[in-house]
Amino acid sequence: MASLKNRKGTWYAVWWQDGKAINRTTKIKVATAKEKKLAQSVADAMEKTAKGAISLDAAMSALRESATLDGFARPLPSIEEYLTTYPFRGKDSHLSTCQRAVKKFLASLGLAKLRPLNELSSQQCRDWIESELSRVSYGSVTLARACLNGALNDAVKEGLISRNPMAAASVSRLAGDTQRSMKRKPFTREEMRIITTQFPSPFREMATLSFLTGGQRIGDICLLKWENVHLKEGIIHFRTLKTGEEITAVITPRLHALLQSLPRTSEYILPEAASGYIRSNGSMSSKFSMLVQSFGFDTNVKRGTGKNCRPFNCKTFHSIRHSVVSFLRCHPAMTPDLVRAIVGHESEEVERGYFTADIEQKRSGYSALESILAM
């Protein structure tokens, strides 16, 4: 049992270890008998931890229990209580990502979510990450993990837990490479014609607007406003939600006709799409994907192995962006710099991940190679 020493109004723990007297502050002020009792518990836990007789987690649990009984601290929150009340900060899109991450993580824990926060293990975190990697993209898992990791780092700073269990549950590089190899696929020319002529409103208009402005993302299309449209100048100018990139799209004759056909009943060009996106930013993308599947497009591939094997939807609204890049890069008049300017990619490396050549484009390339030998 450690002894206590009063040093300038603070209780210090003192114990002998390896023939030496060890002095460590408990950071508890000398006041009443309550403070001294808590300081003794802290001192004993510090001694046992230093001598390897008790783990740091067990010592922290004992200290918190003692502090709670003595009225110095509130009971440790449950995993669910802490994560659902944690004040995530950032833009609305980031907050939505964090809220979805918390919901999915707690669902993966089952009833274990009701246990104290300090009982959350690294293995539970790893299991959740592996499960998510079998369903969604590497990038999505990385973002979701970052949200939870930040919250748990703050729990360490607050003294609620001794270490962050999510820190030891990183997204594996190998899994990332596998995910990246399973990228979205572009729509074929025929599929794009079907989408822009046969899909119901507002998805038909959303897809057409996206394709003719360079494959812009669903959020940018849904929230596009009439104030961004300059018919006299023949351009649409806006800043993207994801990267803040400034886009200036040229209004082609078909895009002009589309804009002229739309009634101006709202500040948004597509008010129904804007309402759906604002209400739930994932619902419009999900409904579009359901339409793609209902029209019989080949969309699913398998991802994961064993019990974690899941279908992966390789054609979504974001595939329009892949389609634009793939079509433009195979056009003889298009340089990589011009394609990036149209689509709004920050670098050639990012854009390269969106490029997929179809068999006809490849055939054209092989014919060009053959023609060189024939000269």
N, C-alpha and C positions, 0 to 999 in steps of 0.2 A: 504493500500500500504506500502510495506517495504521500509525502508530507507537504504542508503549505507554508509559504513564507510571505509576509507582507513587505512589499517593496514599493515605497512611494505611493501607497494607496491602491496597489494592484496585487492580487493573489498570484504567486508564482508556485509552480509545481517543482518539487525537489525529490529526486530518487537516485539510488546508486546503481551504476551499470558499468561492468568491466572495470571495477575498482575506482571509478570516477563519479563524482557528484554531478548530476545533470540538473540544470536549472532551465525551466521553460515557462514563459508567461501564459496564464490561462486567459488573459485579456478581460478578466472579471474584476470589477472594482470592489474594494473592501467597503462593505456597508453593513447589511444586516446578516442575520444567521442564514437567511435564504441564499444570499449570494455566496456565503462560505460553503454551504452544502453543495451548491452547484459547482463551485470551484473544485471541491474535493472530487466530485464525479468526473470532472474534466481532467484533473490531475491523474486519477487512477487510469482513465482511458488512455491518456498520453503515455503513461508508463508501460501499460500492457501492449500498446501498439508498438512502441519503440523496442520492446523486448521480444516481439513476435508472438506474444501469447494470445493476441486477438487481432482480427483483420481491421483495417481502417473502416470498412463499411459497418462492421458490428459495433465498433467503438462509436461511430457517428450515431447509429441507431440508439445505443444506450444513452448517449448524451442528450439526444433529442427527447427521449422518453423522460429522462430526469428533468430536463428543462420544462417540458410540458406539464408534468406533475407539480412542479414548483411555481408554475404560472409565468415562466419567462418566455415561453414560445407557444405558438398555436400548434395543433397536431399536424403532422406531415400530410400534405394533400395526396390524394390518390393520383394515379397516372392520368386518369380521365379528367379529374378536377383541374390539375395543373395545365394540361395542354389545351383544354377547351376555354380556359379563362386567360391564357397567356396573351398579352397585347402585341400581336404581330404588327409590324410597321412596314410601310411602303405603299406603292401604288395599288389601285384597286385590283389589277390583274395579279399582282404578287400576293395580296391578301386572299384572293380566291384560291390561288395555288396552295397556300398554307392551310386554309380551311379544309380543302379537299384532302390534303396530306394527313391532317389530324384525323379526319373522319375515317379514312382508309386504314390508318395505322391502328386506331382504337378498335376497328372492326376485326383486324387480324389478331388482336390480343384476346378477344372474347371476354370472358368474365375476369381475366387477369387485369383488365384495365381498371378494376376497382381496388386493386392492391396498392399499397403505399408507393410513392414515386421512387423511393430508394430500392425497391425490389425489381425495377425494370432492368432486364439483363441485356448484354450485348448480343446474345444468341437470339433473343426475341426480335431485336432490331435487324439482325442478319436475315432471319427467316422472312421478315416482312419485305426486305429489299429483294430477295430472291423471288418471292412471290410476285412482286410488282414487275420485275424484269421479264417475267413470263407473259405479262399482259400488255404493258405499255413500253414506250421507247426509253432508251438509255438516258436521253436528255430529260425526260419527264421525271424519271426516278431520281436523277441527280438533283433536280430542283426541289422535289418533295423532301428528299433526305436533308437538303440544306436548311429547309424551314424548320424541321424537327431538331436538327443539330444545333441551330442557333438558340432555340427555346431551351434546350437541355443545357447548353453552355451557360445560359443565364441562371439556371437552377443551381449550377455549381457555384457561380459567383455569389448567389444568395445564401449559400451554405445549406441548401436543402438536400443536396446529394454530394458525395465526395468526388465522383468522377462521372463523366458523360458516357453512357453506354453506347450512344450512337456514333461516337468518335471511333470506336473500334469496329464499326460495321460499315466500312466503305463500299462503294459500288466498284466491283472488280473491273480491272482494265480488260480482262478477257471477255467478260460479259458485255462491256462497252463495245469492243470490237465486233462481237456477234450482232449486237443491236444495230450498229452502224451499217453492217452488211445487209440488213433487212430494211432498207429505206422504202419510203413511199414510191409508188410507181406512177408515171404520168398517164393521163388518159390518151387514148388513140384519137386520131382525127375524127373518126366516125363517132366515138363516144362523146367527144366535145360537141359535135353537131347535135347529137341526141339531147345532151344536157341543156344546150342553149336554145333548143326549139320545142322539146317535148316535156321537160320538167315543169311542174306546177309553179305558179308564182308564190312567194318571191324568189324561190331558189333559181328559177330560170334567169331572172334578171340579175341576181347576185353573181351567178357564174359568168354571165356575159360581161358584166361590169368588171369583174376580176380579171377575166382573160384579156379584155381589150385595154386594161390599164397596166398590163405587165404582170399578171398573176398575183395581185395584191391579196393579203391575208384576209380571212373572213371578218375579223374585228374591224379592220380598216374599211371594208366594203359595207358592212352593216351600219357603221356609224358615220359614213360619208354624208356630208351636208351640202345643201344647195349653194351655200356660200363658198364652197370649194370649187364650184363649177364656174368657168369663165368662158361662156359661149362665144363672145366677140373675139377673144384672143385665141379661142380654139384649144384651151387647155383645162385640165383638172389639176389643182395644186393642193397637196395636203402633207401632213407629217405622220409617219407610221407610228402605231402604238407601241410596237415591240422595241424598235431600235431608235426611234426619233428621226429616222432618215427622211429628208425632204424629197417628195416625189412630184414631178411635173409630167403628167401624162398628156399626150396629144389626143385630141378628140377626133377620131376617125369618122367617116360618113355613117358607118353602122352604129357607132357609139352615140353620135349626134342624134340619129333617128330614135335610139332607145331613150335617151334623155328627154327628147321632145314628146315622147309618148307617155311619159310618167306624169301623173297629176301632182301639183305642188300643194299638198294638203298638210305638210309638216316641214320642219326645218331639215329633216332627214330626207335623202333621196328615196330610200326604201323604208318607210315608217314601220311596216310590219316586221321587217328584218331587224330594225333598230330596237323595237320593243322586245322582241324575243331575245336578242343578244344582251340587252341591259338586264332583263329579268333573270337570265341564266346564260352566261357566255359560252357554255358548252352545248346548250340545247340545239342551237341552229346547226352546228357542225354534226351533231348526232343525227338530226333529222335528214340532213343532206346525205349522210352515209347510208341511212336506211333507204333513201330513194335510189341511190346508186345500186344497192343490192337488189332492190325490187325490180329494177330494169334489167337484171340479169348480167351485169358486168362481172368479169372475173376479178374478185377482190381479195379473197382470203388465201393466206399461206400459213403454215404452221410455225410457231415459235415456241422454244422451250423443249424440254424433254420429260419423259415419264409423266407423272401426275401433274406437272406444271406445264405440260404442252397445251397451248391455247392457239386459237385462230388469230391471226394478225391481219387487220384490215389495211391492205396496202394501197387502197384508193379512197381518199377522202377529199374534202374541199381543198386541202393543202396540195393535193395532187395537181390542181390547176396550175399552181406555181411551178411544179416540176414540168408540166406540159409546156408551158411558155418557154422555160429555159431550154428544154430539149428541142423544141421547134426552132427557136431563134438561133441556137448554136449550130444547127445544121444548115442554116441559110447562108449562102455564099457571100452575101453582102454584110453580114453581121460580124463584127469583131467582138472579142470577149469584153472589152471595155464598154462597148455600146450596149451589150446585153445586160451588163451589171447596172448601167445607168437606167435602163428601162425597167428592170425588175426591182432594183433597189438593194442589191446585195453589197455588203461592205467590202468583200474581198473575193478574189478569184477562187481561193480555196473553198469558201462557203458555197459559191455558185457551182463549182465542180461537182459537189455532192448532189446537186439537183439535176444533173445531166444524165439522160438515158437515151441511147440511140435505138430506134426500132429497126426491124430487119430490112425494111425498104431503104432506110437511110444508110445502113451498112452496105446494102447491095450497091447503092449509088457510089459509095466510097471505094468498094472493091473494083467497080467498073472503071473508076477514075485511075486506079492503080494499073489495071490491065491496059488502059489506053496509053499509059506512059511507055509500056513495053512495046506497044504496037507502033510507036512513032519511029 
